[in-house]
Amino acid sequence: MEGPLESSPYPDKQTDNPPPSGWLRMGVVAAASALAGGLAAAWFYRKTLTRLRQAEIEAADSNYSIAEDDPGEDL
């Protein structure tokens, strides 16, 4: 039996690395998801801006005005 000032020896720690916790995995998945979402949003907005620029160029090239010799609905 041990006396009040004596302690039992502490067992040696295992040198094996513990498996990564669930929080680490969740963080990696969240980071990958944010990256994929950011890339998808950038692609979508880039495509939209390209369409808007193309429409602006086509509108500038066309003539939507009414011809001056057209009598219109004043008949």
MIMI-210483 format. One line per 5 residues: number of its first residue (from 0); their letters; for each residue x, y, z of C-alpha. Coordinates in steps of 0.001 Angstrom, whole numbers, plus 500000, padded with zeros to 6 digits. Example, Ala and Ser with C-alpha at 12.3 -4.5 7.8 and 13.67 -1.06 7.14 Angstrom:
! MIMI-210483
0) as) 512300/495500/507800 | 513670/498940/507140
***
This chain:
! MIMI-210483
0) megpl) 500000/500000/500000 | 501215/503458/499175 | 501649/506195/501725 | 499975/509593/501464 | 503033/511200/499770
5) esspy) 503756/508405/497365 | 502109/508178/493962 | 501704/505411/491486 | 503792/505608/488305 | 502117/507276/485339
10) pdkqt) 501654/504928/482381 | 503722/505767/479301 | 501935/507732/476606 | 501307/506006/473329 | 503389/507402/470503
15) dnppp) 500697/506690/467888 | 499080/509758/466410 | 495369/509894/467165 | 493029/510024/464167 | 491950/513533/463118
20) sgwlr) 488907/514741/464914 | 485564/515304/463250 | 486042/519075/463490 | 489116/518944/461282 | 487300/516950/458624
25) mgvva) 484320/519278/458784 | 486636/522279/458379 | 488256/520774/455308 | 484853/520000/453769 | 483604/523517/454545
30) aasal) 486686/525111/453002 | 486373/522986/449856 | 482673/523814/449618 | 483343/527556/449967 | 486029/527379/447300
35) aggla) 483763/525484/444897 | 480903/527907/445540 | 483148/530899/444947 | 484407/529482/441674 | 480859/528708/440534
40) aawfy) 479694/532234/441390 | 482659/533800/439605 | 481983/531702/436504 | 478271/532607/436538 | 478866/536343/436924
45) rktlt) 481614/536337/434307 | 479283/534623/431861 | 476494/537100/432699 | 478765/540107/432223 | 479889/538739/428866
50) rlrqa) 476259/538428/427754 | 475481/541972/428893 | 478478/543376/427044 | 477508/541467/423914 | 473950/542799/424107
55) eieaa) 475268/546338/424537 | 477440/546006/421413 | 474565/544544/419375 | 472197/547317/420506 | 474680/550004/419491
60) dsnys) 475078/548471/416038 | 471361/548196/415255 | 468990/550992/414323 | 465734/550849/416253 | 464617/554384/415439
65) iaedd) 461540/555146/413372 | 462226/556323/409854 | 461288/559964/409288 | 459322/559206/406120 | 457159/556632/407967
70) pgedl) 453770/558210/408663 | 453178/556006/411719 | 449673/555825/413182 | 448647/559396/412308 | 446505/558241/409396
***
